[in-house]
């Protein structure tokens, strides 16, 4: 499956949502590497494990998962001969304790999740190592009683330190030094106790000057009477540090001796972090385990697109038993594209070993390839039009498709001449079908509906439209083809039945009575004619070649997209009676039907209320002359509309 398929169907977005539930960076990276599989046994095993994990979450949502990155770092550090520091061992203790907690936690959940609970039991018991480290490390420091030697050294250090402090206080209070001191305070400098001496008396006290105040008025002197005692303290501190290092090296060696067990614990913790992230996400979208088929039948029950959350309209689809290609028709924004994406994304999720947001008993087929052609796909780098770039993609699909492929095509053949586009669409579908692919295609071409009706293996489907509310229901109906509902909508909104009947006859070459759908009086009809400045005299003879009256869809300043060329333009004028607007595209003004325009950004969001649009639509020379004429009359100067 290619990169485009993952991106267009939104598979990467699903992985990102799952990743949010993971606690460790290692698990997050593993989730991002998740891809669809083809082996049915592996897929089923993954889904079953997630199902068991979801049962565990119902019992308890607090899984004792610990971060892992530091443990790997510490093991690598130890193998290089560098001891693990006391504060780092605090993390090691926390990890080892979580391993013990995880074993107990899973042991208690074995009745609900026998397969998932089994993994942690393979991790060797590390309680002895945990207890030894915990005995030696306390509050991120080596404990006094980690060894008898360390306890002796620290006890002697405490005694000596107290003696030095007592001696320093005696010297500070003695008459010998009292007159020379700046402050009656014993302070510490570089680990030595000192007296604060006035600078002019520095020669009166024997000892080492260890520091000077910022002003220079005070010097900090270690009296000679304290030097010997403090030297002894420094010697003992060195001995203490050596003993601490010895203990840390010893603990590091014991950790390395259990490296195999530690790595297995890391791997197991990582496995559970990934698994429960999948399970938590599956719970959040109310996912159920699908049944996997190898005969390419699909049966979705109340399936929902996971990214639409509560806005998703459930999709029910039973397909593949008699037909292998579905042609979906219906109005714009009726849900055709979402239907394709739902089918494709749920297939990818299932093949990636994930439950899907659908009712229990839903069936998903396993495919070797999933190909999509959805969206404009315009290539800026290759300077290709929308139609050209999509055709390049479809040619690639034709080359790679086989009888184990799912192909999703949205508005096949659009973006070019309707007649030619329709013909290309039909031959492309025929070729893909002959190669054995499972096909889902959306279209507006009525000829493709007829083709699907007359071709074995093809089935028509339509997105339901509620004519009473003039809104799509987003429900897929199989076995019938749909129209754009333009005539029904026009009838509902009050367009005269005679106009609709003639349009219907032009389109479908058959007559249909719209009077029963719409009761419009001749008086109302004549009123509509009267207000239309393009009314023709032939209307008096009861002809019906009247241009329709169009409501304004866009306003001056609106940024729009020209759907046929994917260019961006700005609305200048319109609509006229035919629903056409004047659009400025790169300093060129074009007249374009509203059907070929799509709103990009409202002008009210871009410009202030009193904005002068002449700045955009008129030349500099035009604006200059306009300002002159507004101020006064200028002979032989006039404005020509641009």
C-alpha positions in Angstrom: 0.0 0.0 0.0 1.5 3.3 -1.1 2.0 6.5 0.9 -0.8 8.3 -0.8 -3.3 5.7 0.3 -2.3 6.1 4.0 -2.5 9.9 3.7 -5.8 10.2 1.8 -7.7 7.7 3.9 -6.4 9.3 7.1 -4.6 6.2 8.5 -1.7 8.3 9.9 -4.2 10.4 11.8 -5.6 7.2 13.4 -2.1 6.2 14.5 -1.5 9.7 16.0 -4.7 9.4 18.0 -3.6 5.9 19.3 -0.2 7.3 20.1 -1.7 9.8 22.5 -2.7 6.9 24.8 0.8 5.5 25.0 3.0 6.4 28.0 6.5 5.6 26.7 8.3 7.1 23.7 9.3 3.6 22.6 5.6 2.6 22.3 4.7 5.8 20.5 7.4 5.1 17.8 6.1 1.5 17.5 2.5 2.7 17.0 3.6 5.1 14.3 5.2 2.2 12.4 1.9 0.2 12.5 0.9 -1.0 9.0 -1.8 -3.3 7.5 -1.0 -7.0 7.4 -2.2 -9.7 5.1 -1.8 -12.8 7.3 -5.2 -13.6 8.7 -3.8 -15.4 11.7 -1.7 -12.5 12.8 -4.5 -10.0 12.3 -6.9 -12.1 14.3 -4.4 -12.6 17.1 -3.9 -8.8 17.3 -7.6 -8.1 17.4 -8.2 -10.8 20.0 -5.5 -9.4 22.3 -6.9 -5.9 22.0 -10.4 -7.3 22.8 -8.9 -8.9 26.0 -7.1 -5.7 26.9 -10.5 -3.8 26.6 -11.9 -6.3 29.1 -9.1 -5.6 31.5 -9.7 -1.8 31.1 -13.3 -2.4 32.2 -12.0 -3.9 35.4 -9.2 -1.4 36.0 -8.0 1.4 33.8 -4.8 2.0 35.9 -2.2 -0.2 34.2 1.3 -0.1 36.0 3.3 0.9 32.9 6.6 2.6 33.5 8.7 4.8 31.2 11.5 2.8 29.5 14.0 5.2 27.8 16.1 5.7 30.9 16.4 2.0 31.6 17.9 1.3 28.2 20.3 4.3 28.7 21.4 3.1 32.1 22.1 -0.4 30.8 24.2 0.9 28.0 26.0 3.2 30.5 26.8 0.2 32.7 28.1 -1.9 29.8 30.6 0.9 29.1 32.0 0.6 32.7 30.4 3.7 34.0 28.6 3.2 37.3 24.9 4.2 37.7 24.6 7.2 40.0 22.5 7.1 43.2 19.8 9.3 41.8 19.6 7.1 38.7 19.2 4.0 40.8 16.1 5.6 42.3 14.6 5.4 38.8 15.8 1.8 38.5 14.0 0.9 41.7 10.8 2.5 40.5 11.0 0.5 37.2 11.7 -2.8 39.0 8.9 -2.2 41.4 6.5 -1.6 38.5 7.6 -4.9 37.0 6.6 -6.7 40.1 3.3 -4.7 40.3 2.6 -5.6 36.6 3.1 -9.3 37.2 0.7 -9.2 40.1 -1.8 -7.0 38.2 -1.9 -9.4 35.2 -2.0 -12.5 37.5 -5.2 -11.1 38.9 -6.8 -10.5 35.5 -6.0 -13.9 34.0 -9.6 -14.9 34.3 -10.7 -12.1 31.9 -7.7 -12.0 29.6 -5.9 -15.4 29.6 -3.7 -14.7 26.5 -2.7 -11.1 27.4 -2.0 -11.9 31.0 0.4 -14.7 30.0 3.1 -12.5 28.6 4.3 -10.9 31.8 4.7 -14.3 33.5 7.7 -15.0 31.3 9.6 -12.1 33.0 11.9 -13.6 35.7 11.4 -12.5 39.3 13.6 -9.4 40.1 12.5 -8.9 43.7 15.9 -9.8 45.2 17.7 -7.3 43.0 15.0 -4.7 43.8 15.3 -5.2 47.5 19.1 -5.0 47.4 19.1 -1.7 45.5 16.4 -0.3 47.7 18.4 -1.3 50.8 21.4 0.7 49.6 19.7 3.7 48.0 17.5 6.0 50.0 16.0 9.3 48.8 18.3 9.3 45.7 21.5 8.9 47.9 23.6 6.0 49.1 22.2 5.1 52.5 24.5 5.3 55.6 24.0 1.6 56.2 24.7 0.4 52.6 28.0 -1.0 54.1 29.5 -1.1 57.6 32.6 0.8 56.3 30.4 3.6 55.0 28.5 3.8 58.3 31.8 4.0 60.3 33.2 6.8 58.0 30.1 8.9 58.1 29.8 8.5 61.9 33.4 9.7 62.4 32.9 12.5 59.9 29.9 13.7 62.0 32.0 13.6 65.2 34.9 15.5 63.6 32.6 18.1 62.0 31.0 18.8 65.4 34.4 19.2 67.0 35.6 21.7 64.4 32.4 23.7 64.7 32.8 23.8 68.5 36.5 24.9 68.2 35.7 27.6 65.6 33.0 29.0 67.9 35.5 29.1 70.9 38.0 31.0 68.7 35.4 33.5 67.6 34.5 34.2 71.2 38.1 34.3 72.5 39.7 37.7 73.5 42.6 36.7 71.3 40.5 37.3 68.1 37.5 39.4 69.3 38.9 42.8 68.3 39.9 41.7 64.8 36.6 40.2 63.7 34.1 42.0 61.3 31.2 39.7 62.4 30.6 37.2 65.2 29.8 34.5 62.6 31.6 31.3 61.6 31.1 30.8 57.9 32.1 28.1 55.5 34.3 28.6 52.5 35.4 25.8 50.1 34.4 23.3 52.7 36.4 24.9 55.5 35.2 26.9 58.5 36.5 30.5 58.6 36.3 33.6 60.6 35.3 37.1 59.2 38.4 39.3 59.8 38.7 43.0 59.1 41.1 43.5 56.3 43.5 45.8 58.3 44.0 43.0 60.8 44.6 40.1 58.5 48.2 39.8 59.7 47.1 39.5 63.3 45.5 36.0 62.8 47.6 33.1 61.6 45.9 30.9 59.0 44.9 30.7 55.4 42.9 33.4 53.6 40.2 31.5 51.7 38.0 34.3 50.4 37.4 38.1 50.4 34.1 40.0 50.6 32.9 41.9 47.5 33.9 45.2 49.1 37.3 43.9 50.1 36.7 45.1 53.7 36.5 41.5 55.0 38.7 38.5 54.6 37.7 35.0 55.5 40.6 33.2 57.3 40.8 29.6 58.4 42.7 29.8 61.7 45.8 27.6 62.1 44.1 26.0 65.1 41.5 24.5 62.8 43.7 23.4 59.9 44.8 20.0 61.2 41.3 19.0 62.2 39.8 20.1 58.9 42.6 18.3 57.0 41.5 15.1 58.8 37.9 15.8 57.8 38.9 16.1 54.1 40.8 12.9 54.2 37.8 11.1 55.7 35.5 12.6 53.0 37.7 11.2 50.3 37.5 7.8 52.0 33.7 8.2 52.2 33.4 9.1 48.4 35.5 6.1 47.5 33.3 3.8 49.5 30.1 5.3 47.9 31.6 4.7 44.4 32.5 1.1 45.4 28.9 0.5 46.5 27.5 2.0 43.3 29.9 -0.1 41.1 28.8 -3.2 43.0 25.1 -2.4 42.5 25.7 -1.7 38.8 27.4 -5.1 38.4 24.4 -6.8 40.0 22.0 -5.0 37.6 24.2 -6.1 34.6 24.0 -9.7 36.0 20.2 -9.4 35.5 20.5 -7.8 32.1 18.5 -10.5 30.3 15.7 -10.3 32.8 15.7 -6.5 32.6 15.6 -6.5 28.8 12.7 -9.0 28.9 10.9 -6.7 31.4 11.5 -3.7 29.1 10.1 -5.6 26.1 7.1 -6.8 28.0 6.4 -3.3 29.4 6.7 -2.0 25.9 4.3 -4.6 24.5 1.7 -3.8 27.1 2.0 0.0 26.6 1.3 -0.5 22.8 -1.5 -2.9 23.5 -3.4 -0.8 26.0 -2.9 2.3 23.9 -4.8 0.5 21.1 -7.4 -0.8 23.5 -8.0 2.7 25.0 -8.4 4.2 21.6 -10.7 1.4 20.5 -12.9 2.0 23.6 -13.0 5.7 22.8 -14.5 5.1 19.3 -16.7 2.1 20.5 -14.9 -0.3 18.2 -15.7 -4.0 17.9 -13.7 -6.9 16.5 -14.5 -7.6 12.9 -14.8 -10.9 11.2 -12.1 -11.4 8.5 -13.1 -12.8 5.2 -10.9 -14.2 2.4 -13.6 -14.3 -0.2 -13.6 -10.5 -0.5 -17.1 -10.1 0.9 -17.8 -7.0 3.0 -20.6 -6.7 5.5 -20.4 -3.4 7.5 -23.1 -3.0 10.2 -23.7 0.6 11.4 -20.0 1.4 10.6 -18.8 4.9 11.4 -15.8 7.0 10.2 -13.6 7.2 13.3 -12.5 10.8 12.7 -16.1 12.1 12.5 -16.8 11.1 16.1 -20.4 11.8 17.1 -21.1 13.5 13.7 -20.7 10.2 11.8 -23.8 8.8 10.1 -23.7 4.9 10.4 -23.0 3.0 7.1 -24.5 -0.4 6.5 -23.1 -2.3 3.5 -23.5 -5.9 2.4 -21.3 -6.4 -0.7 -19.3 -8.9 -2.6 -21.4 -12.0 -2.6 -22.8 -11.4 -6.1 -21.1 -8.2 -7.2 -17.6 -7.0 -7.2 -18.1 -3.3 -8.3 -20.3 -0.7 -6.8 -21.1 2.6 -8.6 -22.4 5.2 -6.1 -24.4 8.2 -7.2 -26.1 11.0 -5.4 -26.0 14.8 -4.7 -22.9 16.8 -3.9 -22.1 16.7 -0.1 -24.3 13.7 0.1 -21.7 11.5 1.7 -20.3 9.7 -1.3 -16.7 10.5 -0.6 -17.1 9.8 3.1 -18.5 6.4 2.2 -15.4 5.6 0.2 -13.1 6.7 2.9 -15.0 4.8 5.6 -14.8 1.6 3.6 -11.1 2.1 2.9 -10.0 3.3 6.3 -11.9 0.6 8.2 -10.3 -2.1 5.9 -6.9 -0.7 6.7 -7.6 -0.5 10.4 -8.8 -4.1 10.5 -5.8 -5.3 8.5 -3.6 -3.4 11.0 -5.1 -5.7 13.7 -7.4 -3.0 15.1 -11.1 -3.3 16.0 -13.3 -1.1 13.9 -16.1 1.4 14.8 -19.0 -0.9 13.7 -21.5 -3.2 15.3 -20.4 -6.7 16.2 -20.5 -9.2 13.4 -19.3 -6.8 10.8 -17.1 -8.5 8.1 -14.0 -7.0 6.5 -12.1 -8.5 3.5 -8.3 -8.9 3.5 -6.5 -7.2 0.5 -3.0 -7.1 -0.8 -3.4 -3.6 -2.1 -5.7 -0.7 -1.4 -5.6 2.0 -4.1 -7.4 5.4 -3.9 -8.0 8.3 -6.2 -9.8 10.9 -4.1 -9.5 14.6 -4.2 -8.0 17.0 -6.7 -4.4 15.7 -6.4 -3.1 18.7 -8.3 0.7 18.5 -8.9 2.4 21.9 -8.6 5.8 20.4 -9.1 4.9 18.8 -12.4 2.6 21.7 -13.5 -0.2 19.2 -14.1 -4.0 20.1 -14.2 -6.3 18.4 -11.8 -7.5 16.0 -14.5 -4.0 15.2 -15.6 -2.6 14.5 -12.2 -5.5 12.3 -11.3 -5.2 10.4 -14.6 -1.5 9.8 -13.8 -2.5 8.3 -10.5 -5.2 6.1 -12.1 -2.7 4.8 -14.7 -0.4 3.7 -11.8 -3.4 2.0 -10.2 -4.2 0.2 -13.5 -0.7 -1.1 -13.7 -0.5 -2.4 -10.1 -4.0 -3.7 -9.5 -4.6 -7.4 -9.2 -7.4 -9.7 -8.0 -6.5 -9.0 -4.4 -6.9 -5.2 -4.7 -9.5 -2.8 -3.3 -9.8 0.3 -5.5 -11.7 3.4 -4.4 -12.3 6.0 -7.1 -14.1 9.3 -6.4 -15.8 11.2 -9.2 -13.9 9.2 -11.8 -13.5 11.1 -15.1 -14.3 14.5 -13.7 -12.3 17.7 -14.5 -12.5 17.3 -18.3 -15.1 17.3 -21.1 -18.1 15.4 -19.7 -18.5 13.1 -22.7 -14.8 12.2 -22.9 -14.6 11.9 -19.1 -17.5 9.6 -18.9 -16.1 7.3 -21.7 -12.7 7.1 -19.9 -14.4 6.3 -16.6 -16.3 3.4 -18.1 -13.3 1.8 -19.8 -11.2 2.3 -16.7 -13.8 0.5 -14.6 -14.0 -2.3 -17.1 -10.3 -2.8 -17.1 -10.0 -2.8 -13.3 -12.9 -5.2 -13.1 -11.3 -7.5 -15.6 -8.1 -7.5 -13.5 -10.2 -8.9 -10.6 -10.2 -5.9 -8.3 -13.0 -5.0 -5.9 -14.3 -1.6 -7.0 -16.1 1.3 -5.3 -16.6 4.4 -7.5 -18.6 7.5 -7.2 -20.0 9.5 -10.2 -22.4 12.1 -11.5 -22.5 10.6 -15.0 -25.9 9.1 -15.8 -24.2 6.9 -18.5 -22.1 5.2 -15.8 -25.3 4.4 -13.9 -26.7 2.7 -17.1 -23.4 0.9 -17.6 -23.5 -0.5 -14.0 -27.1 -1.6 -14.5 -26.3 -3.4 -17.7 -22.9 -4.9 -16.8 -22.6 -8.2 -14.9 -20.8 -7.9 -11.6 -21.6 -4.2 -11.2 -24.1 -2.8 -8.8 -25.6 0.7 -8.5 -26.0 2.5 -5.2 -27.1 6.0 -4.2 -26.8 8.3 -1.3 -30.3 8.9 0.0 -31.7 12.5 -0.2 -34.7 13.7 1.9 -36.7 15.8 -0.6 -38.9 17.1 2.2 -36.0 18.7 4.2 -33.8 19.3 1.1 -31.0 17.6 2.9 -28.9 14.4 2.3 -29.4 11.7 4.9 -25.8 10.3 4.1 -27.3 6.8 4.0 -26.2 4.4 1.2 -28.9 2.6 -0.6 -27.9 -0.4 -2.8 -29.5 -1.7 -5.9 -30.7 1.7 -7.2 -29.1 4.7 -8.9 -29.6 8.3 -7.8 -29.7 11.7 -9.4 -28.4 15.0 -8.3 -32.0 15.8 -7.2 -31.8 19.1 -9.0 -35.3 18.8 -10.4 -36.9 17.8 -7.1 -35.1 20.6 -5.3 -36.2 23.1 -7.9 -39.7 21.9 -7.6 -39.6 22.1 -3.8 -38.3 25.7 -4.0 -41.0 26.9 -6.3 -39.7 26.8 -9.9 -42.6 26.5 -12.3 -43.4 22.8 -13.2 -43.3 23.6 -16.9 -39.7 24.7 -16.7 -38.7 21.6 -14.7 -40.6 19.3 -17.1 -38.8 20.7 -20.1 -35.4 20.4 -18.4 -36.2 16.8 -17.4 -37.1 15.9 -21.0 -33.8 17.5 -22.3 -31.8 15.5 -19.8 -33.5 12.1 -19.7 -35.4 12.1 -23.1 -38.6 11.2 -21.2 -41.6 13.2 -20.0 -42.4 13.6 -16.3 -45.3 15.5 -14.7 -44.1 17.8 -11.9 -47.5 19.5 -11.3 -48.3 17.0 -8.6 -45.1 17.9 -6.8 -45.5 21.7 -7.0 -48.7 23.8 -7.1 -47.8 27.1 -8.6 -50.4 29.4 -10.1 -50.1 31.1 -13.5 -50.3 34.4 -11.7 -47.1 33.5 -9.7 -45.5 32.3 -12.9 -46.2 35.7 -14.6 -44.9 37.6 -11.6 -41.6 35.7 -11.8 -41.4 36.6 -15.5 -42.1 40.3 -14.9 -39.3 40.7 -12.4 -36.8 39.1 -14.8 -35.1 41.8 -16.9 -34.2 39.1 -19.5 -37.9 38.0 -20.0 -38.6 37.4 -23.6 -41.7 38.4 -25.5 -42.2 34.8 -26.5 -43.3 34.1 -22.9 -46.6 35.8 -23.9 -47.1 32.8 -26.2 -46.6 30.5 -23.1 -43.1 29.4 -24.1 -40.8 28.5 -21.3 -37.3 29.4 -22.4 -36.9 31.9 -19.5 -33.5 32.1 -17.9 -33.8 31.2 -14.2 -33.6 33.8 -11.4 -30.6 33.1 -9.2 -30.0 34.0 -5.6 -26.7 35.4 -4.7 -24.4 32.6 -3.4 -21.2 34.7 -3.4 -20.5 38.4 -2.6 -17.9 40.8 -3.9 -14.6 40.1 -2.3 -15.2 36.4 -1.6 -12.2 34.2 -2.4 -13.4 31.2 -4.5 -11.8 28.2 -6.1 -12.5 27.4 -9.8 -13.3 23.7 -9.5 -12.4 22.8 -13.1 -8.9 24.4 -13.0 -8.3 24.6 -9.2 -7.3 28.2 -9.6 -8.1 30.8 -7.0 -10.1 34.0 -7.8 -12.0 36.9 -6.2 -15.7 37.6 -6.9 -16.1 40.9 -8.7 -19.8 41.0 -9.9 -22.8 38.7 -10.0 -24.8 36.7 -10.2 -26.6 37.5 -13.5 -29.9 35.8 -14.4 -28.0 32.7 -15.4 -26.2 32.3 -12.1 -22.9 33.5 -13.6 -20.3 35.6 -11.7 -17.5 37.8 -12.9 -14.4 36.5 -11.2 -10.9 38.1 -11.2 -8.1 35.5 -11.7 -4.6 36.9 -11.8 -5.7 40.4 -13.1 -8.0 38.7 -15.7 -11.8 38.9 -15.3 -13.7 35.8 -16.3 -17.4 35.0 -16.4 -18.0 31.6 -14.7 -21.1 29.7 -13.6 -21.7 29.4 -9.9 -21.7 25.6 -10.4 -18.0 25.8 -11.2 -17.1 27.9 -8.1 -16.5 26.8 -4.5 -16.1 29.2 -1.6 -12.6 29.4 -0.2 -12.7 32.3 2.2 -15.5 34.8 2.8 -14.6 38.4 1.9 -15.9 39.6 5.3 -13.1 37.6 6.9 -10.4 39.3 4.8 -11.5 42.9 4.4 -13.0 45.6 6.6 -16.6 46.7 6.2 -15.8 49.9 4.3 -12.9 48.4 2.1 -12.5 50.0 -1.3 -12.5 47.0 -3.7 -11.3 49.2 -6.6 -7.9 48.7 -5.1 -8.2 45.0 -6.2 -10.3 45.2 -9.3 -9.3 48.5 -10.9 -5.9 49.6 -12.4 -3.9 52.3 -10.8 -4.6 54.7 -13.7 -8.4 54.0 -13.4 -8.3 54.8 -9.7 -6.3 58.0 -10.3 -8.7 59.3 -12.9 -11.7 58.4 -10.7 -10.3 60.4 -7.8 -9.8 63.4 -10.1 -13.4 63.3 -11.4 -14.8 63.0 -7.9 -13.1 66.3 -6.9 -13.8 68.3 -10.1 -14.8 68.2 -13.8 -11.8 67.5 -16.1 -12.3 68.3 -19.7 -11.8 65.4 -22.2 -11.3 62.9 -19.4 -13.7 60.0 -18.8 -13.7 56.6 -17.3 -14.1 53.4 -19.3 -15.4 50.5 -17.2 -12.6 47.9 -16.6 
